[in-house]
């Protein structure tokens, strides 16, 4: 995949956004360390993805918050070794809107001289210097209620029987005017779920590593198809 882009030069601060050496043909940007831990485990644990050895081809980098995406991409494309990247993946939460979040990523890609997919959870057309793929978590709005990775994980618990108790507890405290509502109900619900386990982890990433989520659940099928296509794109580019 030849060619080059001519982005605006990043600031010195942006240049320091990444510290690892570009070593793989697929570079994946995620919002934080929890996402990094989740996907590392997902690639190894999902029965459909495990044979693809995606960890051998995908380098995962945390951008420490979605607000850093623009600066991070600006820094990435000026780094030594960027020419090795065949596929750039961006995985982010839907936040307030799936469509708005996708449009925001597309705008940032175009601003930095990179192609973008026409549809979310898909890839740009081949033929450019790099192919980009954008996935908006938790997936299709009609399939999974919520707007972030936490919601996806809560839809695939290791023990579904516990979820009604967690929902009931949160409904009681959020409905009480004498109790302060959680700032982020999604993260609060996840922490209550994690606290229900014998060995209590305090982050989504640790919960994933301890196998507290069913990484072969049907709710992950769209995500599986997205990453399976990464392998196909790499093979087609050989």
N, C-alpha and C positions, 0 to 999 in steps of 0.2 A: 504494500500500500504506500505508494510514493507521494510526494507533494509536501507542502509546508503551509503554515498559517502565519500571518503577520499581526499578532496581537499588540495592544499597547503594552509597554514595558511595565511590569509590576513594581510596586514599591519595595524597599529593602525589607520591610516587615513581611510582605507577602512572600518574598523569596525564601524566608525562613519557615514557611508554613509546613514544608515537608522535610524530613530528615533522612528517610530511607532511600536507598539506591533503587532506581527503576530496574527491576530484574525479570519482569514477566510481560507477556504480550497482551494481557488483559489487566487494566488498572481500574479498580472499583473504589469510588468515593462514597463513604457512609457518614452519617451525622456524628456518631460517637463510638465510644469503646464498647457499649452494650451491643450495638449493631455489628461491630467487628467480631465480637465473641459469638453472637448468634449465627452469623453466616459461616464462620469457620467450622462451627459444629454442624450446621445444616448441611454443608457440602459433604461432610464425612458420614453423617447419620442417615440422611434420606436414602432410601433403598434404590430410588431411580437415579439419583445424582452420584452416589458413591462410586459406581463403576466408571464415571466420566473423569475422575481425578481432577476436579476443578481446582483444588488447592494447588495443584502443580502449575496451573496456568493463570490463576487470578491472584493479583496482589491487592490486598484490602488496605485502604488508608482512611483513618478517621479525620474529619475536617473540624471536629470540636464545635459543632453547631451549624445549622443550615445557613445562618447569616454569613458564614465564612465561605460559602460555595463559590461566589464570584471571584474573590481574592485567591482561593485555593486553585481554581482552574487557571486563572491568570498566571499563578506561580508555576503550576505544573507544566504548562505548554512551553515555558522558557527554560525548563530544566534540561540538563544533559541527560540523554537517554530517552527523551520523550518520543523520538523517532522509532523506538522499539515497540511502542504501544500500537496494537492493531485495533483494539476495542476499548473504549472508555465507558464505564458503567457509572451511573449516578442513581443511588437509592436514597429516597427521602420520604419523610412522613407527609401525609396529605394535609395535616394541620387543619385550617379552616375550610379548605376546599380542594378536592382532587384536581379539578380543572385548573384552578388558579395556581396551584403548586406546580403542575406540569408546565403551564405557560411560563412560569417564572424560570424554570430550568431551561426551557427552550430559548428564552430571551438571553440568558447568561451564556448559553452555548453559542448563539449567533453573535453576541457581542465579542466573544473571544475567537471568532473565525472558525468555529467548529460546526459540523452538521448536527441536525437533531432529528429525532423520530417525528413522524406526523401524528402518532397516537401514543398515549401513555402505555407503559408496560410493553414496549416494543423497541425496535431498532431503526436507526437511520438507514437510508438506502445505501447499498455498497457502491464503491467506486471512488470514494474520497480518500484522503490521507489516513483517516481513522474513522471507524464506525462507532457511533454512540448508541447506548441503550439507556433508557430511563424507566425506572420502576417506582411507582407511587404506592407506598404502604398505607393501609394494610392489603390493598388489592382492589378488586372490584367493589364499589360501594354497595351494590345490590346483593353481594354475597357475604360481606363481613361488615358489621356495624362498627364504626369508629374511624379514627383518623391518624393512627400511628402504629408502630411496631408492637407496642404494648397490647393494643386491641387484638392484633393478629395472634399473639402468644396466648392471650386469655381465651381465645376461641379454640385453642388446641391444648388444654391442660392435660397433665398426666392422669388426673382423676377428676372427670367431669362432675362427679357427685357432690364435690365440695362447692361448686360455683353458686348454687342457689343460696347457701349460707352466707357467702361473701356479699352477694347482691343484697340480701336482706339486711346485713349489718350496715352496709353503706347507705342503704335507703333510710335506715333509722337515724343515723347521725346527720345526714344531709337534710333530713326533714325536721330536725330539731332546731328551733331558733336560738337556743342557748349554746349550741355547738357551732364552732367556726367551720364553714364548708371547706373541704380540701381544695387547694389551689388548682390541682390537676387530678380530676377524678379517675382518669385512666391510669396514671402512675400510682395513685393511692390504692386502686383496686389490685394492681399487680403486686404491690408490696404486701397487702393483706393475704393474697394468694401465696406468695413466697413464705410468709410467716406461718402459714398453716402446715408447713412441712417439718419433719423431725429435725433435719439439718437445715437451719434457716439461713439462706443466702439473702443479701440485702440489695442485689442488683439483678436486672434481667439477664445480664451476661453470665453471672454466676449461676442463676437458675437454669439457664440453657446448658451450661457445662455439666450440671448435676442431673440432666435429663428430666427436668420437671415439665417439659413440653413434648408433645407427640410430634416429632419432626417428620412423620410419615402420614400425617393427617390430610384428609381430602381438601381442607381449607388452604393447603399449601400448593395445590396442583398448578395454579396459575404461575406461582413463583418458580416451581419446578420446570414448567414449560419455558419460562423466560431464560433460565440458566442453561437448560438443555440446548437452547438455540445458540448460546455462546459457543458451545463446543462445535456445533454444526458450522457456524461462521468461521471459526478458526480452521476447520478442516477444508472448507471451501476456498479459503485464502491460500492454502498450501500449493 
